[in-house]
Protein backbone atom coordinates (compact mmCIF):
# COMPACT_ATOMS: atom_id res chain seq x y z
CA UNK A 1 0.00 0.00 0.00
CA UNK A 2 2.59 2.46 1.02
CA UNK A 3 4.98 2.67 -1.93
CA UNK A 4 2.43 1.89 -4.64
CA UNK A 5 -0.34 4.01 -3.16
CA UNK A 6 1.92 6.95 -2.42
CA UNK A 7 3.43 6.83 -5.90
CA UNK A 8 -0.02 6.72 -7.48
CA UNK A 9 -1.22 9.65 -5.39
CA UNK A 10 1.88 11.74 -6.06
CA UNK A 11 1.53 11.13 -9.80
CA UNK A 12 -2.18 11.91 -10.07
CA UNK A 13 -3.35 14.13 -7.21
CA UNK A 14 -3.41 17.87 -7.82
CA UNK A 15 -0.60 19.57 -5.93
CA UNK A 16 -2.95 21.75 -3.89
CA UNK A 17 -4.93 18.70 -2.66
CA UNK A 18 -2.15 16.15 -2.28
CA UNK A 19 -1.90 16.51 1.51
CA UNK A 20 -5.62 15.93 1.97
CA UNK A 21 -5.59 12.91 -0.29
CA UNK A 22 -2.62 11.41 1.58
CA UNK A 23 -4.35 12.05 4.90
CA UNK A 24 -7.48 10.31 3.63
CA UNK A 25 -5.41 7.32 2.47
CA UNK A 26 -3.78 6.93 5.88
CA UNK A 27 -7.06 7.47 7.75
CA UNK A 28 -8.91 4.82 5.77
CA UNK A 29 -6.00 2.35 5.93
CA UNK A 30 -5.58 2.66 9.69
CA UNK A 31 -9.35 2.56 10.31
CA UNK A 32 -9.63 -0.66 8.28
CA UNK A 33 -6.74 -2.21 10.19
CA UNK A 34 -8.35 -1.28 13.51
CA UNK A 35 -11.72 -2.70 12.50
CA UNK A 36 -10.20 -5.98 11.33
CA UNK A 37 -8.10 -6.33 14.48
CA UNK A 38 -11.11 -5.71 16.72
CA UNK A 39 -13.28 -8.17 14.80
CA UNK A 40 -10.60 -10.87 14.81
CA UNK A 41 -9.96 -10.27 18.53
CA UNK A 42 -13.65 -10.69 19.29
CA UNK A 43 -13.72 -13.83 17.14
CA UNK A 44 -10.69 -15.26 18.95
CA UNK A 45 -12.26 -14.53 22.33
CA UNK A 46 -15.61 -16.05 21.41
CA UNK A 47 -14.77 -19.02 19.16
CA UNK A 48 -11.01 -19.54 19.58
CA UNK A 49 -7.74 -18.42 18.10
CA UNK A 50 -7.68 -21.05 15.35
CA UNK A 51 -10.86 -19.74 13.73
CA UNK A 52 -9.67 -16.13 14.04
CA UNK A 53 -6.37 -16.95 12.31
CA UNK A 54 -8.21 -18.82 9.54
CA UNK A 55 -10.62 -15.92 8.99
CA UNK A 56 -7.75 -13.43 9.00
CA UNK A 57 -5.89 -15.46 6.38
CA UNK A 58 -9.00 -15.64 4.19
CA UNK A 59 -9.56 -11.88 4.53
CA UNK A 60 -5.96 -11.16 3.53
CA UNK A 61 -6.23 -13.52 0.54
CA UNK A 62 -9.48 -11.94 -0.66
CA UNK A 63 -8.10 -8.42 -0.32
CA UNK A 64 -4.93 -9.46 -2.16
CA UNK A 65 -6.90 -10.93 -5.06
CA UNK A 66 -9.05 -7.78 -5.25
CA UNK A 67 -5.92 -5.62 -5.27
CA UNK A 68 -4.35 -7.66 -8.07
CA UNK A 69 -7.56 -7.41 -10.09
CA UNK A 70 -7.70 -3.67 -9.57
CA UNK A 71 -4.04 -3.26 -10.52
CA UNK A 72 -4.56 -5.24 -13.72
CA UNK A 73 -7.65 -3.25 -14.66
CA UNK A 74 -5.87 0.12 -14.53
CA UNK A 75 -4.80 1.05 -18.05
CA UNK A 76 -2.05 3.50 -17.12
CA UNK A 77 -1.61 7.14 -16.30
CA UNK A 78 -3.77 9.61 -18.15
CA UNK A 79 -1.64 12.25 -19.90
CA UNK A 80 -2.19 15.64 -18.34
CA UNK A 81 -1.54 19.13 -19.59
CA UNK A 82 1.38 20.86 -17.88
CA UNK A 83 0.31 23.49 -15.39
CA UNK A 84 2.15 26.80 -15.43
CA UNK A 85 3.03 28.33 -12.10
CA UNK A 86 2.00 31.91 -11.42
CA UNK A 87 4.50 34.28 -12.90
CA UNK A 88 6.03 31.64 -15.20
CA UNK A 89 6.29 32.43 -18.86
CA UNK A 90 5.04 29.95 -21.41
CA UNK A 91 7.28 28.67 -24.21
CA UNK A 92 7.06 30.70 -27.40
CA UNK A 93 4.84 29.26 -30.10
CA UNK A 94 6.50 28.53 -33.42
C-alpha positions in Angstrom: 0.0 0.0 0.0 2.6 2.5 1.0 5.0 2.7 -1.9 2.4 1.9 -4.6 -0.3 4.0 -3.2 1.9 6.9 -2.4 3.4 6.8 -5.9 0.0 6.7 -7.5 -1.2 9.6 -5.4 1.9 11.7 -6.1 1.5 11.1 -9.8 -2.2 11.9 -10.1 -3.3 14.1 -7.2 -3.4 17.9 -7.8 -0.6 19.6 -5.9 -2.9 21.7 -3.9 -4.9 18.7 -2.7 -2.2 16.1 -2.3 -1.9 16.5 1.5 -5.6 15.9 2.0 -5.6 12.9 -0.3 -2.6 11.4 1.6 -4.4 12.1 4.9 -7.5 10.3 3.6 -5.4 7.3 2.5 -3.8 6.9 5.9 -7.1 7.5 7.7 -8.9 4.8 5.8 -6.0 2.3 5.9 -5.6 2.7 9.7 -9.4 2.6 10.3 -9.6 -0.7 8.3 -6.7 -2.2 10.2 -8.4 -1.3 13.5 -11.7 -2.7 12.5 -10.2 -6.0 11.3 -8.1 -6.3 14.5 -11.1 -5.7 16.7 -13.3 -8.2 14.8 -10.6 -10.9 14.8 -10.0 -10.3 18.5 -13.6 -10.7 19.3 -13.7 -13.8 17.1 -10.7 -15.3 19.0 -12.3 -14.5 22.3 -15.6 -16.1 21.4 -14.8 -19.0 19.2 -11.0 -19.5 19.6 -7.7 -18.4 18.1 -7.7 -21.0 15.4 -10.9 -19.7 13.7 -9.7 -16.1 14.0 -6.4 -17.0 12.3 -8.2 -18.8 9.5 -10.6 -15.9 9.0 -7.8 -13.4 9.0 -5.9 -15.5 6.4 -9.0 -15.6 4.2 -9.6 -11.9 4.5 -6.0 -11.2 3.5 -6.2 -13.5 0.5 -9.5 -11.9 -0.7 -8.1 -8.4 -0.3 -4.9 -9.5 -2.2 -6.9 -10.9 -5.1 -9.0 -7.8 -5.2 -5.9 -5.6 -5.3 -4.3 -7.7 -8.1 -7.6 -7.4 -10.1 -7.7 -3.7 -9.6 -4.0 -3.3 -10.5 -4.6 -5.2 -13.7 -7.7 -3.2 -14.7 -5.9 0.1 -14.5 -4.8 1.0 -18.0 -2.1 3.5 -17.1 -1.6 7.1 -16.3 -3.8 9.6 -18.1 -1.6 12.2 -19.9 -2.2 15.6 -18.3 -1.5 19.1 -19.6 1.4 20.9 -17.9 0.3 23.5 -15.4 2.2 26.8 -15.4 3.0 28.3 -12.1 2.0 31.9 -11.4 4.5 34.3 -12.9 6.0 31.6 -15.2 6.3 32.4 -18.9 5.0 30.0 -21.4 7.3 28.7 -24.2 7.1 30.7 -27.4 4.8 29.3 -30.1 6.5 28.5 -33.4 
